[in-house]
């Protein structure tokens, strides 16, 4: 169930991160990067002993969006 939640929040987080970061990527790329970002955000939070993406709540959206923003920044750096 956690993976399904990561995918849903990842899609939302990728879109939110692309809006905040003014990304010029396609929507599909934003969603994929958001899913990866939600996964990364969840793993990082679990590494620090905190709950990552735990359900449909504000904290999970923030974790997934921050992870997506980091992944979008990395993708931008790799493209240059």
Backbone as a printed PyTorch tensor [residue, N CA C, xyz], in Angstrom:
tensor([[[  0.8190,  -1.1940,   0.0000],
         [  0.0000,   0.0000,   0.0000],
         [  0.8630,   1.2590,   0.0000]],

        [[  2.0200,   1.2120,   0.6610],
         [  2.8930,   2.3820,   0.6930],
         [  3.3690,   2.7760,  -0.6920]],

        [[  3.6380,   1.8040,  -1.5450],
         [  4.1110,   2.1120,  -2.8920],
         [  3.0170,   2.8070,  -3.6820]],

        [[  1.7800,   2.3640,  -3.5360],
         [  0.6580,   3.0100,  -4.2220],
         [  0.4920,   4.4550,  -3.7540]],

        [[  0.6380,   4.6840,  -2.4750],
         [  0.5450,   6.0480,  -1.9440],
         [  1.6910,   6.8950,  -2.4680]],

        [[  2.9100,   6.3360,  -2.5390],
         [  4.0540,   7.0740,  -3.1000],
         [  3.7870,   7.4720,  -4.5400]],

        [[  3.1790,   6.5910,  -5.3200],
         [  2.8920,   6.9000,  -6.7210],
         [  1.8620,   8.0210,  -6.8270]],

        [[  0.8100,   7.9460,  -6.0500],
         [ -0.2360,   8.9840,  -6.0940],
         [  0.3230,  10.3210,  -5.6290]],

        [[  0.9850,  10.3200,  -4.4960],
         [  1.5670,  11.5630,  -4.0060],
         [  2.7080,  12.0370,  -4.8810]],

        [[  3.4170,  11.1200,  -5.4730],
         [  4.4960,  11.4940,  -6.3820],
         [  3.9800,  12.2510,  -7.5860]],

        [[  2.8830,  11.7880,  -8.1390],
         [  2.2910,  12.4890,  -9.2850],
         [  1.8570,  13.8970,  -8.8800]],

        [[  1.1940,  14.0090,  -7.7530],
         [  0.7700,  15.3250,  -7.2620],
         [  1.9720,  16.1880,  -6.8960]],

        [[  2.9480,  15.5940,  -6.2250],
         [  4.1360,  16.3380,  -5.7990],
         [  4.9620,  16.7860,  -6.9970]],

        [[  5.0690,  15.9540,  -8.0050],
         [  5.8050,  16.3410,  -9.2120],
         [  5.1660,  17.5330,  -9.8900]],

        [[  3.8540,  17.5220,  -9.9490],
         [  3.1550,  18.6540, -10.5410],
         [  3.3430,  19.9120,  -9.6870]],

        [[  3.1770,  19.7850,  -8.3580],
         [  3.3510,  20.9380,  -7.4620],
         [  4.7810,  21.4780,  -7.5180]],

        [[  5.7640,  20.5780,  -7.4970],
         [  7.1660,  21.0080,  -7.5400],
         [  7.4660,  21.7130,  -8.8570]],

        [[  6.8970,  21.2240,  -9.9630],
         [  7.1490,  21.8690, -11.2510],
         [  6.5160,  23.2540, -11.3130]],

        [[  5.3770,  23.4240, -10.6650],
         [  4.7360,  24.7440, -10.6230],
         [  5.5810,  25.7090,  -9.7970]],

        [[  6.0300,  25.2730,  -8.6210],
         [  6.8200,  26.1390,  -7.7510],
         [  8.2000,  26.4480,  -8.3220]],

        [[  8.7760,  25.4840,  -9.0360],
         [ 10.1270,  25.6690,  -9.5610],
         [ 10.1280,  26.1750, -11.0000]],

        [[  8.9320,  26.4290, -11.5430],
         [  8.7870,  26.9160, -12.9170],
         [  9.5520,  26.0240, -13.8960]],

        [[  9.2540,  24.7520, -13.8060],
         [  9.9070,  23.7600, -14.6460],
         [  9.3680,  23.8470, -16.0670]],

        [[ 10.2400,  23.6690, -17.0410],
         [  9.8320,  23.7110, -18.4340],
         [  9.7730,  22.3110, -19.0360]],

        [[  9.6070,  21.3150, -18.1950],
         [  9.5340,  19.9380, -18.6500],
         [  8.0840,  19.6000, -18.9890]],

        [[  7.8880,  18.4640, -19.6300],
         [  6.5350,  18.0280, -19.9270],
         [  5.8520,  17.5580, -18.6410]],

        [[  4.5580,  17.4930, -18.6830],
         [  3.8040,  17.0520, -17.5180],
         [  4.1450,  15.6160, -17.1590]],

        [[  4.3280,  14.7840, -18.1590],
         [  4.6810,  13.3870, -17.8910],
         [  6.0300,  13.2860, -17.1890]],

        [[  7.0080,  14.0890, -17.6230],
         [  8.3150,  14.0900, -16.9570],
         [  8.1880,  14.5630, -15.5160]],

        [[  7.3700,  15.5760, -15.2920],
         [  7.1630,  16.0740, -13.9290],
         [  6.5540,  14.9980, -13.0390]],

        [[  5.5950,  14.2580, -13.5830],
         [  4.9540,  13.2110, -12.7990],
         [  5.9430,  12.1020, -12.4710]],

        [[  6.7270,  11.6920, -13.4560],
         [  7.7150,  10.6310, -13.2220],
         [  8.7580,  11.0920, -12.2060]],

        [[  9.2620,  12.3110, -12.3690],
         [ 10.2350,  12.8340, -11.4020],
         [  9.5960,  12.9860, -10.0240]],

        [[  8.3220,  13.3160,  -9.9840],
         [  7.6140,  13.4300,  -8.7110],
         [  7.4680,  12.0920,  -8.0160]],

        [[  7.1930,  11.0490,  -8.7810],
         [  7.0810,   9.7130,  -8.1940],
         [  8.4250,   9.2820,  -7.6170]],

        [[  9.4850,   9.5040,  -8.3790],
         [ 10.8310,   9.1880,  -7.8890],
         [ 11.1450,  10.0600,  -6.6680]],

        [[ 10.7550,  11.3330,  -6.7270],
         [ 10.9910,  12.2400,  -5.6040],
         [ 10.2410,  11.8360,  -4.3540]],

        [[  9.0080,  11.3680,  -4.5060],
         [  8.2470,  10.9030,  -3.3440],
         [  8.9110,   9.6750,  -2.7330]],

        [[  9.4010,   8.8020,  -3.5780],
         [ 10.1150,   7.6230,  -3.1010],
         [ 11.3700,   8.0350,  -2.3440]],

        [[ 12.1520,   8.9390,  -2.9360],
         [ 13.3830,   9.4240,  -2.3030],
         [ 13.0650,  10.1700,  -1.0010]],

        [[ 12.0520,  11.0280,  -1.0320],
         [ 11.6620,  11.7610,   0.1740],
         [ 11.2530,  10.8200,   1.2970]],

        [[ 10.5110,   9.7650,   0.9500],
         [ 10.1070,   8.7850,   1.9590],
         [ 11.2890,   8.0330,   2.5390]],

        [[ 12.2230,   7.6640,   1.6740],
         [ 13.4140,   6.9440,   2.1490],
         [ 14.2740,   7.8410,   3.0410]],

        [[ 14.4530,   9.0930,   2.6360],
         [ 15.2590,  10.0270,   3.4370],
         [ 14.6180,  10.2510,   4.8060]],

        [[ 13.2990,  10.4380,   4.8320],
         [ 12.6260,  10.6430,   6.1150],
         [ 12.7300,   9.3930,   6.9910]],

        [[ 12.5890,   8.2120,   6.4000],
         [ 12.7350,   6.9710,   7.1690],
         [ 14.1540,   6.8130,   7.6940]],

        [[ 15.1410,   7.2630,   6.9120],
         [ 16.5330,   7.2070,   7.3380],
         [ 16.7520,   8.0430,   8.5950]],

        [[ 16.0690,   9.1820,   8.6820],
         [ 16.2010,  10.0460,   9.8500],
         [ 15.2600,   9.6550,  10.9780]],

        [[ 14.5730,   8.5190,  10.8330],
         [ 13.7160,   8.0230,  11.9020],
         [ 12.3450,   8.6610,  11.9350]],

        [[ 11.9770,   9.3530,  10.9010],
         [ 10.6630,   9.9960,  10.8310],
         [  9.7960,   9.2470,   9.8280]],

        [[  8.5120,   9.4520,   9.9470],
         [  7.5930,   8.8370,   8.9800],
         [  7.7050,   9.5920,   7.6600]],

        [[  7.7350,   8.8620,   6.5810],
         [  7.8190,   9.4730,   5.2520],
         [  6.4340,   9.7890,   4.7330]],

        [[  6.0800,   9.1870,   3.6250],
         [  4.7450,   9.3440,   3.0510],
         [  3.8570,   8.3320,   3.7560]],

        [[  2.9540,   8.8330,   4.6110],
         [  2.1890,   7.9550,   5.4920],
         [  0.7220,   7.8390,   5.1290]],

        [[  0.2420,   8.6280,   4.2490],
         [ -1.1750,   8.5870,   3.8850],
         [ -1.5560,   9.8920,   3.2120]],

        [[ -2.8270,  10.1070,   3.0940],
         [ -3.3050,  11.3320,   2.4540],
         [ -3.3930,  12.4420,   3.4980]],

        [[ -2.2610,  13.0820,   3.7310],
         [ -2.2190,  14.1860,   4.6840],
         [ -1.2160,  15.2360,   4.2100]],

        [[ -1.2320,  16.3740,   4.8530],
         [ -0.3950,  17.5080,   4.4600],
         [  1.0920,  17.1810,   4.5990]],

        [[  1.4610,  16.5050,   5.6600],
         [  2.8740,  16.1710,   5.8830],
         [  3.4220,  15.3090,   4.7390]],

        [[  2.6320,  14.3680,   4.2820],
         [  3.0650,  13.5070,   3.1850],
         [  3.2250,  14.2870,   1.8890]],

        [[  2.3420,  15.2350,   1.6520],
         [  2.4610,  16.0640,   0.4480],
         [  3.7340,  16.8990,   0.5070]],

        [[  4.0480,  17.4300,   1.6780],
         [  5.2650,  18.2320,   1.8370],
         [  6.5050,  17.3640,   1.6090]],

        [[  6.5420,  16.1720,   2.1990],
         [  7.6910,  15.2720,   2.0290],
         [  7.8570,  14.9130,   0.5590]],

        [[  6.7730,  14.5560,  -0.1000],
         [  6.8410,  14.1650,  -1.5070],
         [  7.2310,  15.3470,  -2.3920]],

        [[  6.7110,  16.5360,  -2.0900],
         [  7.0480,  17.7150,  -2.8910],
         [  8.5110,  18.1100,  -2.7320]],

        [[  9.0310,  18.0240,  -1.5190],
         [ 10.4480,  18.3350,  -1.3150],
         [ 11.3390,  17.3210,  -2.0230]],

        [[ 10.9790,  16.0640,  -1.9500],
         [ 11.7380,  15.0450,  -2.6750],
         [ 11.6780,  15.2740,  -4.1780]],

        [[ 10.5090,  15.6450,  -4.6820],
         [ 10.3590,  15.9220,  -6.1170],
         [ 11.1730,  17.1380,  -6.5250]],

        [[ 11.1890,  18.1730,  -5.6760],
         [ 11.9740,  19.3710,  -5.9880],
         [ 13.4580,  19.0330,  -6.0740]],

        [[ 13.9280,  18.1950,  -5.1840],
         [ 15.3360,  17.7830,  -5.2130],
         [ 15.6340,  17.0130,  -6.4970]],

        [[ 14.7510,  16.1100,  -6.8700],
         [ 14.9570,  15.3260,  -8.0900],
         [ 14.9010,  16.2220,  -9.3240]],

        [[ 14.0090,  17.2030,  -9.3510],
         [ 13.9420,  18.1370, -10.4820],
         [ 15.2310,  18.9490, -10.5680]],

        [[ 15.7670,  19.3830,  -9.4290],
         [ 17.0430,  20.1140,  -9.4350],
         [ 18.1780,  19.2360,  -9.9750]],

        [[ 18.2000,  17.9810,  -9.5700],
         [ 19.2300,  17.0670, -10.0610],
         [ 19.0730,  16.8520, -11.5630]],

        [[ 17.8310,  16.6890, -12.0200],
         [ 17.5940,  16.5070, -13.4590],
         [ 18.0200,  17.7290, -14.2590]],

        [[ 17.7630,  18.9120, -13.7270],
         [ 18.1980,  20.1440, -14.3960],
         [ 19.7190,  20.2060, -14.4910]],

        [[ 20.3950,  19.8420, -13.4050],
         [ 21.8610,  19.8860, -13.4020],
         [ 22.4530,  18.8810, -14.3940]],

        [[ 21.8280,  17.7330, -14.5230],
         [ 22.3340,  16.7170, -15.4430],
         [ 22.1150,  17.1010, -16.9120]],

        [[ 21.0980,  17.8710, -17.1730],
         [ 20.8010,  18.2780, -18.5470],
         [ 21.7410,  19.3640, -19.0530]],

        [[ 22.3710,  20.0700, -18.1810],
         [ 23.2540,  21.1710, -18.5850],
         [ 24.6160,  20.7060, -18.9120]]])
